[in-house]
């Protein structure tokens, strides 16, 4: 389409210009030919008039009649008129002189009477045609004008040869126009085709297709242009490849960052945001780029931070707490965003979700406080009774024996706390170092070993432990850890159950999971305690736990054992209806 339009544009432009040129040339040429022919005719009339004047020298002009002039007129093929000084026509080669008007006001006569040569082109009322007139004076010996001889021809006689010339010029012009039209068409075609190729290539380049280069055309100028475009396309392709690679690297870096990155311009329109920032700020809009901060990020604290950063223009740091279902604590660092010329164009903020760090910090403080408290209680008790013994209690054997029993019991409790803390530490280190080994082992012997270990403790409260596990059921586990986890759950079930109850241990495989369930008929647990039940040193009933000798770490150990097996532990319980602790471990 472009080639056709361009071709016809060039073609018709050339055609119009050439046609106008030919028309101007034709008009000018015909006018020049006409003027030239009229001038030559005028010269011819003058020569004929001079010849006739010579023939009439010495003749009595009053005796000259039309027959004499007619003879000269036929010889010269010219109309001849003899006029006296008063303007009266004495004789005419074509008409009867007596019937003709007086010619004293004719311009050619007036000029001739002055001694010059008079000429004019006008309509003749005598013969009703346009004529060209030329008049010269007939002088006597003294140089005085005696009469005027006038020659004339009709314009029709002049136009006939001119019309032939016009026809020849018109035909020649049309032939020339046809030839030039053909030449113009082929020239326009030869120009438009390479231009069309260049135009199509430029469109491909604009779409990013640099594989197909421009074939060099024959025209030197076009060849240079095509070569320049090919070089430009190669350079652009290389630069775009570099830019694309850099952009991919930047996007990969941004997307792999654990920190959120958000950039806006001075109109607070979002320029850049990575996936982490979208997750942190709860953004689900795929077309957030280009939107304002108020449209895209509906968190007032973030909007206020950006406003302060833009207004002050200095780097800022802050901690922001946002509420969106769950509480999140963000560490926010912002700076002014500048272009390559160091001109400020907006602001850049890095978001770091430190909620887990804060939570871990709180847990650490709680752990230190709890460990300190748990260790301090038996140590204080031991120290107190030792002071009592030193102050004289040892002299009373019965009192001394009772005090030593209390000291021994608190020492055992202190040792149990330390052992549980060491167990947790070993579990965490082994999990991090991946030094725990797992073997395919049958489950029933493991559960039976646990029941055997707690048989006497259960018998003291007349509690029955029942096991339901298929023969040959196996899984890839660490046997000592599973024994410890199930043992801790059975120990808790015995501690927090009244006498003459039953504890059920179920082991089964379901949907790719190994499920170990320890169900008791004990006191049960209120729902408000369940979310924190597996925290270290957390107790539902602190006095009962200490009376039973618990360290507050048993369930935390169970949770870590489940986690090192890539599993989970959960609890189903309600007050007065017992509890059901469930360990789920992938079985494949």
C-alpha positions in Angstrom: 0.0 0.0 0.0 2.8 2.4 0.9 4.7 1.6 -2.3 1.6 2.3 -4.4 0.8 5.5 -2.7 4.4 6.7 -2.8 4.7 5.6 -6.5 1.6 7.5 -7.6 2.6 10.4 -5.5 5.9 10.7 -7.2 4.4 9.9 -10.6 1.5 12.4 -10.5 3.8 15.1 -9.0 6.2 14.7 -11.9 3.4 14.4 -14.4 1.7 17.6 -13.2 5.0 19.5 -13.1 5.9 18.3 -16.6 2.4 19.0 -17.9 2.5 22.5 -16.5 6.0 23.0 -18.0 4.8 21.8 -21.4 1.7 24.0 -21.2 3.8 27.1 -20.3 6.3 26.2 -23.0 3.5 25.7 -25.5 1.7 29.0 -24.7 5.0 30.9 -24.8 6.1 29.2 -28.0 2.8 29.8 -29.8 2.8 33.4 -28.7 6.4 33.8 -29.9 5.6 32.0 -33.2 2.5 34.3 -33.6 4.5 37.4 -32.9 7.3 36.3 -35.1 4.9 35.4 -37.9 3.1 38.7 -37.6 6.4 40.5 -37.7 7.4 38.6 -40.8 4.1 39.3 -42.4 4.3 42.9 -41.5 7.8 43.0 -43.1 6.3 41.3 -46.2 3.5 43.8 -46.4 6.0 46.7 -46.1 8.2 45.3 -48.9 5.1 44.8 -51.1 4.0 48.3 -50.3 7.4 49.7 -51.2 7.5 47.7 -54.5 4.0 49.1 -55.4 5.1 52.5 -54.4 8.0 52.4 -56.8 5.6 51.3 -59.5 3.4 54.3 -58.9 6.1 57.0 -58.9 5.4 59.6 -61.5 1.8 58.3 -62.0 -1.2 60.6 -61.6 -2.8 59.1 -58.5 -6.2 60.4 -59.4 -6.0 58.3 -62.5 -5.1 55.1 -60.7 -8.1 52.8 -60.6 -8.9 49.6 -58.8 -8.0 47.5 -61.9 -4.3 48.6 -61.6 -4.2 47.8 -57.9 -6.1 44.5 -58.4 -3.3 43.5 -60.8 -0.7 44.2 -58.2 -2.8 42.6 -55.6 -3.1 39.3 -57.4 0.6 39.3 -58.1 1.5 39.9 -54.4 -1.6 38.1 -53.0 -2.3 41.2 -51.0 -5.1 43.7 -50.7 -3.8 47.1 -51.8 -5.4 50.5 -51.1 -4.4 53.9 -52.3 -5.4 56.9 -50.1 -5.0 60.6 -50.8 -4.0 63.2 -48.3 -7.6 63.8 -47.2 -8.1 60.2 -46.3 -10.3 59.5 -49.3 -9.7 56.1 -50.9 -8.6 56.6 -54.4 -8.5 52.9 -55.3 -8.7 49.4 -53.7 -7.8 46.0 -55.1 -10.7 44.3 -53.5 -13.5 46.8 -53.2 -15.1 49.8 -55.1 -13.3 52.8 -53.7 -16.3 55.1 -54.1 -18.2 53.1 -51.5 -15.5 53.0 -48.9 -15.3 55.2 -45.8 -12.9 58.1 -45.4 -9.6 56.7 -43.8 -8.3 59.9 -42.3 -8.8 58.5 -38.7 -7.2 55.1 -39.4 -4.1 54.7 -37.2 -1.9 53.3 -40.0 -2.9 56.2 -42.2 -2.2 58.8 -39.5 1.2 57.3 -38.9 2.0 57.2 -42.6 1.0 60.8 -43.0 3.7 61.7 -40.6 6.3 60.2 -42.9 6.6 56.9 -41.0 5.3 53.4 -41.4 1.9 52.7 -39.9 0.6 49.3 -38.9 -2.5 48.0 -37.3 -4.7 44.9 -36.8 -8.4 45.5 -36.7 -11.8 44.6 -38.0 -12.6 45.7 -41.5 -16.2 46.9 -41.9 -15.7 46.8 -45.6 -15.1 43.0 -46.0 -16.3 42.1 -42.4 -13.0 40.4 -41.4 -10.0 41.0 -39.2 -7.0 42.3 -41.2 -3.4 43.3 -40.7 -2.7 46.7 -42.3 0.6 48.3 -43.2 0.8 51.9 -44.7 3.7 53.8 -46.1 3.8 57.4 -47.5 4.4 58.2 -51.2 6.7 61.2 -51.3 7.5 63.7 -54.0 10.9 65.0 -55.0 10.7 67.5 -52.2 10.0 64.9 -49.6 6.4 65.8 -49.1 3.7 63.2 -48.7 1.6 63.1 -51.8 -0.5 59.9 -51.0 -0.5 56.8 -48.8 -0.2 53.2 -50.1 -1.6 50.6 -47.8 -1.2 46.8 -48.0 -3.2 44.3 -45.9 -4.0 40.6 -45.5 -6.8 38.9 -43.6 -6.0 37.4 -40.2 -7.5 34.1 -41.5 -4.7 33.9 -43.9 -2.3 34.4 -41.0 -3.9 31.9 -38.7 -4.0 29.0 -41.2 -0.2 28.4 -41.1 -0.2 29.2 -37.4 -2.8 26.6 -36.7 -0.7 24.1 -38.5 2.2 25.1 -36.3 -0.1 24.8 -33.2 -1.2 21.4 -34.2 2.4 20.3 -34.7 3.4 21.7 -31.3 0.4 20.0 -29.6 1.0 16.6 -31.2 4.7 16.9 -30.4 4.0 18.0 -26.8 1.6 15.0 -26.3 4.2 12.6 -27.6 6.8 14.2 -25.4 4.4 14.0 -22.5 3.7 10.3 -23.1 7.4 9.5 -23.3 8.1 11.5 -20.2 5.1 9.9 -18.4 6.5 6.5 -19.1 10.0 7.5 -18.0 8.5 9.2 -14.9 6.6 6.0 -14.0 9.6 3.8 -14.2 11.7 6.3 -12.4 9.1 6.6 -9.6 8.8 2.9 -9.5 12.6 2.5 -9.2 12.6 5.0 -6.4 9.5 3.8 -4.5 10.4 0.2 -4.4 13.7 0.6 -2.4 12.0 3.2 -0.3 9.2 0.8 0.4 11.7 -1.9 1.4 13.5 0.6 3.6 10.1 1.7 5.2 9.1 -1.9 5.8 12.5 -2.6 7.4 12.2 0.5 9.6 8.8 -0.8 10.8 10.3 -4.2 11.6 13.1 -2.4 13.4 10.6 -0.4 15.4 8.9 -3.7 16.5 12.2 -5.1 17.6 12.8 -7.4 14.7 16.4 -6.9 13.7 17.0 -10.3 12.1 16.0 -9.2 8.5 18.3 -6.5 7.2 17.7 -4.2 4.2 18.9 -5.6 0.8 21.2 -3.0 -0.7 19.4 -1.2 -3.6 21.2 -0.2 -6.8 20.8 3.5 -6.3 23.9 4.9 -4.7 22.0 7.2 -2.3 19.5 4.5 -1.4 22.4 2.1 -0.9 24.1 4.5 1.6 20.8 5.0 3.4 20.1 1.2 3.6 23.6 0.6 4.8 23.2 3.3 7.5 19.9 1.8 8.7 21.4 -1.7 8.8 24.3 -0.5 10.9 21.9 1.4 13.1 19.7 -1.7 13.5 22.7 -3.9 14.4 23.8 -1.3 17.1 20.3 -0.9 18.5 19.9 -4.7 18.6 23.2 -5.1 20.5 22.3 -2.2 22.9 18.8 -3.6 23.4 20.3 -7.0 24.2 22.6 -5.5 26.7 19.7 -3.4 28.2 17.5 -6.5 28.2 20.2 -8.6 29.9 20.7 -5.8 32.5 16.9 -5.5 33.0 16.6 -9.3 33.5 19.4 -9.2 36.0 17.9 -6.3 37.8 14.4 -7.9 37.8 16.0 -11.2 39.0 17.8 -9.4 41.8 14.7 -7.4 42.8 12.4 -10.5 42.7 15.0 -12.6 44.7 15.4 -10.0 47.4 13.9 -10.8 50.8 13.4 -7.1 51.3 10.5 -5.3 49.6 11.4 -2.4 47.2 9.0 0.4 46.3 9.8 3.5 44.2 7.6 6.5 43.4 8.1 9.7 41.5 7.4 13.2 42.8 3.7 12.9 41.8 3.7 9.7 44.0 3.1 7.5 41.0 4.5 4.0 41.4 7.6 3.5 39.3 8.8 0.1 40.6 7.7 -2.6 43.0 9.0 -6.1 43.6 7.0 -9.2 44.5 8.3 -9.1 48.1 6.9 -5.6 48.6 3.6 -6.7 47.1 3.4 -9.5 49.6 4.4 -7.4 52.5 1.9 -4.7 51.6 -0.9 -7.1 50.7 -1.1 -5.9 47.0 -2.9 -8.1 44.5 -3.2 -5.6 41.6 -1.2 -6.8 38.6 -1.3 -3.3 37.0 -0.1 -1.2 39.9 2.8 0.4 38.0 1.8 3.9 37.0 -1.0 4.2 39.6 -0.7 6.7 42.5 0.5 5.5 45.9 -3.0 6.2 47.3 -4.6 4.0 44.7 -2.1 1.1 44.9 -1.0 1.0 48.6 -3.9 1.5 51.0 -1.8 1.7 54.1 -1.8 5.1 55.7 1.5 4.6 57.5 3.3 3.9 54.2 1.7 6.9 52.5 2.7 9.2 55.4 6.3 7.8 55.3 6.6 8.6 51.6 5.1 12.1 52.0 7.6 12.9 54.8 10.5 11.5 52.7 9.5 13.5 49.6 8.9 16.7 51.6 12.1 16.5 53.7 14.4 15.1 51.0 16.6 13.3 53.5 17.1 9.6 54.1 14.7 8.2 56.7 14.4 5.1 58.8 11.5 3.9 60.8 9.5 1.0 62.2 5.9 0.7 61.1 3.2 -1.6 62.6 0.5 -2.5 60.1 -2.7 -4.4 60.8 -4.1 -6.6 58.0 -5.6 -9.6 59.7 -2.3 -10.3 61.5 0.0 -7.7 62.9 3.2 -7.0 61.0 6.2 -5.0 62.0 8.1 -3.4 59.1 11.6 -1.8 59.2 11.4 0.9 56.6 14.4 2.7 55.0 13.9 5.5 52.5 16.0 7.7 50.3 15.7 10.2 47.5 15.7 8.6 44.0 18.0 10.4 41.5 18.6 10.1 37.8 22.0 9.9 36.0 22.4 13.7 36.2 21.8 13.5 40.0 18.5 15.3 39.7 15.9 14.2 42.3 13.0 12.3 40.5 11.2 10.6 43.4 11.9 8.4 46.4 12.9 4.8 47.0 11.9 2.7 50.1 13.1 -0.7 51.2 10.7 -2.7 53.4 11.9 -5.4 55.7 9.3 -7.6 57.5 10.9 -8.0 61.0 7.8 -9.5 62.6 9.5 -12.9 63.0 12.6 -11.3 64.3 10.6 -9.4 66.8 8.6 -12.5 67.7 11.8 -14.5 68.1 13.3 -11.7 70.2 10.2 -11.8 72.4 10.5 -15.6 72.6 14.1 -15.3 73.5 13.3 -12.8 76.3 10.5 -15.0 77.5 12.8 -18.1 77.3 15.5 -16.4 79.4 12.9 -15.2 81.9 11.2 -18.7 82.1 14.5 -20.6 82.3 15.7 -18.2 85.0 12.4 -18.6 86.8 12.3 -22.4 86.4 15.9 -22.8 87.5 15.6 -20.3 90.3 12.7 -22.1 92.0 14.4 -25.4 92.7 17.7 -23.7 93.4 16.1 -21.4 96.0 14.3 -24.4 97.5 17.6 -26.4 97.7 19.5 -23.4 99.1 16.8 -22.8 101.7 16.7 -26.3 103.1 20.5 -26.5 103.2 20.5 -23.3 105.3 17.9 -24.9 107.5 20.1 -28.0 108.0 23.1 -25.9 108.7 21.3 -24.0 111.3 20.5 -27.1 113.4 18.0 -29.1 111.4 20.6 -31.8 110.8 20.5 -32.6 114.5 17.0 -33.8 114.1 17.2 -37.0 112.0 13.6 -37.1 111.0 13.5 -33.4 110.0 16.9 -33.8 108.3 15.7 -36.8 106.3 12.6 -35.0 105.1 14.6 -31.9 104.1 17.1 -34.0 102.2 14.2 -35.7 100.3 13.0 -32.3 99.3 16.5 -31.2 98.2 16.9 -34.4 96.2 13.5 -34.0 94.5 14.3 -30.4 93.5 17.8 -31.5 92.3 16.0 -34.1 90.1 13.7 -31.5 88.8 16.6 -29.2 88.1 18.4 -32.0 86.3 15.2 -32.8 84.3 15.0 -29.1 83.2 18.6 -29.1 82.1 18.2 -32.4 80.2 15.1 -31.2 78.4 16.9 -27.9 77.5 19.9 -30.0 76.2 17.5 -32.2 74.2 15.9 -29.2 72.6 19.3 -27.7 71.8 20.5 -31.0 70.3 17.3 -31.3 68.2 17.8 -27.7 66.8 21.5 -28.3 66.0 20.8 -31.7 64.4 18.0 -30.2 62.3 20.2 -27.3 61.1 23.2 -29.6 60.4 20.9 -32.3 59.0 22.8 -34.9 61.0 19.7 -36.9 62.1 19.5 -40.3 60.4 16.2 -41.8 59.3 15.6 -45.5 58.7 12.6 -47.6 57.5 11.4 -49.1 60.8 8.2 -50.9 61.9 6.1 -48.8 64.2 4.4 -51.3 66.5 7.7 -52.4 68.3 8.5 -48.7 68.9 5.1 -47.9 70.4 5.2 -51.1 72.5 8.6 -50.0 73.9 7.1 -46.7 75.0 4.1 -48.4 76.7 6.5 -50.7 78.5 8.6 -47.8 79.8 5.5 -46.1 81.3 3.7 -49.3 82.4 4.6 -48.9 86.1 3.8 -45.1 86.2 0.4 -45.8 84.6 -0.2 -48.7 87.0 0.3 -46.4 90.0 -2.9 -44.6 88.9 -4.6 -47.7 87.7 -4.5 -46.3 84.1 -4.7 -48.7 81.1 -2.8 -47.9 77.9 -4.2 -49.5 74.8 -2.4 -49.6 71.4 -4.0 -49.9 68.0 -1.3 -50.4 65.3 -1.3 -52.8 62.2 1.4 -55.5 62.1 4.1 -54.7 59.6 3.3 -50.9 59.5 6.5 -49.2 58.8 7.9 -45.7 58.0 11.2 -43.8 57.6 11.8 -42.4 61.1 14.4 -41.8 63.8 13.4 -44.4 66.3 14.8 -42.8 69.5 13.2 -39.5 68.7 9.8 -41.0 68.0 10.0 -43.0 71.2 10.8 -39.7 73.0 7.9 -37.8 71.4 5.3 -40.5 72.0 6.8 -41.0 75.5 6.3 -37.3 76.4 2.7 -37.4 75.2 2.0 -40.6 77.2 3.7 -39.1 80.2 1.5 -36.0 80.0 -1.6 -38.1 79.5 -0.8 -40.1 82.7 0.0 -36.9 84.6 -3.2 -35.1 83.7 -5.6 -38.0 84.0 -7.5 -39.2 87.0 -7.1 -42.8 88.1 -8.9 -45.7 86.4 -8.9 -44.1 83.0 -7.7 -45.4 79.6 -5.1 -43.9 77.2 -5.4 -44.8 73.5 -2.5 -44.8 71.1 -3.5 -45.1 67.4 -0.9 -45.5 64.6 -2.0 -45.6 60.9 -1.2 -44.4 57.4 -3.6 -42.1 55.6 -3.1 -40.2 52.3 0.6 -40.4 52.4 0.9 -39.5 56.1 1.9 -41.5 59.2 -0.4 -40.5 62.0 0.4 -41.2 65.6 -2.4 -40.2 68.0 -2.3 -40.2 71.8 -5.8 -39.8 73.3 -6.5 -39.5 77.0 -9.6 -39.1 79.2 -8.0 -36.4 81.4 -8.9 -32.9 82.5 -8.8 -31.4 79.0 -7.5 -28.0 77.8 -9.4 -24.7 77.3 -9.2 -23.3 73.8 -7.4 -20.1 74.8 -4.4 -22.2 75.8 -4.1 -24.3 72.7 -2.2 -21.7 70.4 0.6 -21.5 73.0 0.6 -25.0 74.2 3.8 -26.0 72.4 5.8 -23.0 73.6 8.7 -23.6 75.9 7.8 -23.5 79.6 4.1 -22.7 78.9 1.8 -24.4 81.3 -2.0 -24.5 81.4 -2.0 -25.1 85.2 1.3 -24.0 86.7 0.7 -25.4 90.2 -0.5 -28.8 88.9 2.5 -29.0 86.5 5.0 -28.4 89.2 3.3 -30.8 91.6 3.5 -33.4 88.8 7.2 -32.7 88.3 6.8 -31.3 84.7 9.5 -29.1 83.2 7.3 -27.3 80.8 9.4 -28.4 77.9 7.9 -31.8 77.0 5.4 -30.5 74.3 8.1 -28.2 72.8 10.3 -31.3 72.4 7.4 -33.1 70.7 7.0 -30.2 68.3 10.7 -30.2 67.4 10.8 -33.9 66.9 7.8 -33.7 64.5 9.5 -30.8 62.6 12.8 -32.7 62.1 10.6 -35.4 60.5 9.1 -32.7 58.2 5.8 -33.2 60.1 3.5 -31.4 62.5 1.8 -31.9 65.9 -1.6 -30.7 66.8 -4.1 -31.1 69.6 -7.8 -31.5 69.9 -9.2 -30.9 73.4 -11.9 -29.4 75.5 -12.2 -29.1 79.3 -13.5 -32.3 81.0 -13.4 -34.4 77.8 -9.7 -35.2 77.6 -7.2 -34.4 74.9 -6.0 -35.9 71.6 -2.4 -35.1 70.5 -1.7 -36.0 66.9 1.7 -36.3 65.2 1.6 -36.2 61.4 4.7 -37.3 59.4 5.1 -37.7 55.6 5.3 -41.4 55.0 7.0 -41.2 51.5 
